[in-house]
Amino acid sequence: MMITIHLSDGRKITKDTAKIIPYDPIAEPFRLKKVAEGCITVNVHHIVDMRPAEEDEINHARIHGW
Protein backbone atom coordinates (compact mmCIF):
# COMPACT_ATOMS: atom_id res chain seq x y z
CA MET A 1 0.00 0.00 0.00
CA MET A 2 1.33 3.43 -0.94
CA ILE A 3 1.05 6.13 1.73
CA THR A 4 1.81 9.84 1.84
CA ILE A 5 3.49 11.32 4.90
CA HIS A 6 3.55 15.07 5.52
CA LEU A 7 6.47 16.18 7.70
CA SER A 8 6.65 19.20 10.01
CA ASP A 9 9.15 20.97 7.73
CA GLY A 10 6.72 20.87 4.78
CA ARG A 11 8.20 17.91 2.93
CA LYS A 12 5.98 15.14 1.63
CA ILE A 13 7.01 11.51 1.20
CA THR A 14 5.01 9.04 -0.90
CA LYS A 15 6.29 5.50 -0.67
CA ASP A 16 5.20 1.91 -0.16
CA THR A 17 4.69 1.11 3.53
CA ALA A 18 7.34 -1.61 3.33
CA LYS A 19 9.92 1.05 2.33
CA ILE A 20 9.30 3.39 5.30
CA ILE A 21 11.01 2.74 8.62
CA PRO A 22 9.53 4.66 11.57
CA TYR A 23 12.06 5.76 14.19
CA ASP A 24 11.25 7.10 17.67
CA PRO A 25 14.35 8.68 19.27
CA ILE A 26 12.66 8.88 22.68
CA ALA A 27 11.63 5.22 22.79
CA GLU A 28 15.00 4.11 21.39
CA PRO A 29 17.47 6.77 22.63
CA PHE A 30 20.60 4.63 22.65
CA ARG A 31 20.01 2.74 19.44
CA LEU A 32 21.46 4.04 16.20
CA LYS A 33 18.92 5.05 13.60
CA LYS A 34 17.61 2.15 11.61
CA VAL A 35 18.99 2.22 8.08
CA ALA A 36 18.17 -0.05 5.17
CA GLU A 37 18.99 0.28 1.49
CA GLY A 38 16.06 1.57 -0.55
CA CYS A 39 14.12 2.61 2.57
CA ILE A 40 13.44 5.95 4.23
CA THR A 41 13.85 6.31 7.99
CA VAL A 42 11.30 8.78 9.38
CA ASN A 43 11.36 10.37 12.83
CA VAL A 44 7.81 9.81 14.09
CA HIS A 45 7.88 13.10 16.02
CA HIS A 46 8.05 15.04 12.73
CA ILE A 47 5.02 13.38 11.12
CA VAL A 48 2.12 15.81 10.80
CA ASP A 49 -0.20 13.73 8.62
CA MET A 50 -0.20 10.21 7.19
CA ARG A 51 -2.80 8.89 4.76
CA PRO A 52 -3.22 6.60 1.75
CA ALA A 53 -1.59 8.11 -1.34
CA GLU A 54 -3.75 9.60 -4.07
CA GLU A 55 -3.29 8.56 -7.70
CA ASP A 56 -1.39 11.72 -8.73
CA GLU A 57 1.00 11.27 -5.78
CA ILE A 58 1.64 7.66 -6.74
CA ASN A 59 2.41 8.66 -10.34
CA HIS A 60 4.77 11.40 -9.12
CA ALA A 61 6.53 8.92 -6.84
CA ARG A 62 7.02 6.46 -9.69
CA ILE A 63 8.52 9.15 -11.93
CA HIS A 64 10.86 10.60 -9.28
CA GLY A 65 11.58 7.51 -7.22
CA TRP A 66 9.94 8.75 -4.05
C-alpha positions as CSV (number, residue, x, y, z in Angstrom):
1,M,0.0,0.0,0.0
2,M,1.3,3.4,-0.9
3,I,1.0,6.1,1.7
4,T,1.8,9.8,1.8
5,I,3.5,11.3,4.9
6,H,3.5,15.1,5.5
7,L,6.5,16.2,7.7
8,S,6.7,19.2,10.0
9,D,9.1,21.0,7.7
10,G,6.7,20.9,4.8
11,R,8.2,17.9,2.9
12,K,6.0,15.1,1.6
13,I,7.0,11.5,1.2
14,T,5.0,9.0,-0.9
15,K,6.3,5.5,-0.7
16,D,5.2,1.9,-0.2
17,T,4.7,1.1,3.5
18,A,7.3,-1.6,3.3
19,K,9.9,1.0,2.3
20,I,9.3,3.4,5.3
21,I,11.0,2.7,8.6
22,P,9.5,4.7,11.6
23,Y,12.1,5.8,14.2
24,D,11.3,7.1,17.7
25,P,14.4,8.7,19.3
26,I,12.7,8.9,22.7
27,A,11.6,5.2,22.8
28,E,15.0,4.1,21.4
29,P,17.5,6.8,22.6
30,F,20.6,4.6,22.6
31,R,20.0,2.7,19.4
32,L,21.5,4.0,16.2
33,K,18.9,5.1,13.6
34,K,17.6,2.2,11.6
35,V,19.0,2.2,8.1
36,A,18.2,0.0,5.2
37,E,19.0,0.3,1.5
38,G,16.1,1.6,-0.6
39,C,14.1,2.6,2.6
40,I,13.4,5.9,4.2
41,T,13.9,6.3,8.0
42,V,11.3,8.8,9.4
43,N,11.4,10.4,12.8
44,V,7.8,9.8,14.1
45,H,7.9,13.1,16.0
46,H,8.0,15.0,12.7
47,I,5.0,13.4,11.1
48,V,2.1,15.8,10.8
49,D,-0.2,13.7,8.6
50,M,-0.2,10.2,7.2
51,R,-2.8,8.9,4.8
52,P,-3.2,6.6,1.7
53,A,-1.6,8.1,-1.3
54,E,-3.7,9.6,-4.1
55,E,-3.3,8.6,-7.7
56,D,-1.4,11.7,-8.7
57,E,1.0,11.3,-5.8
58,I,1.6,7.7,-6.7
59,N,2.4,8.7,-10.3
60,H,4.8,11.4,-9.1
61,A,6.5,8.9,-6.8
62,R,7.0,6.5,-9.7
63,I,8.5,9.2,-11.9
64,H,10.9,10.6,-9.3
65,G,11.6,7.5,-7.2
66,W,9.9,8.8,-4.1
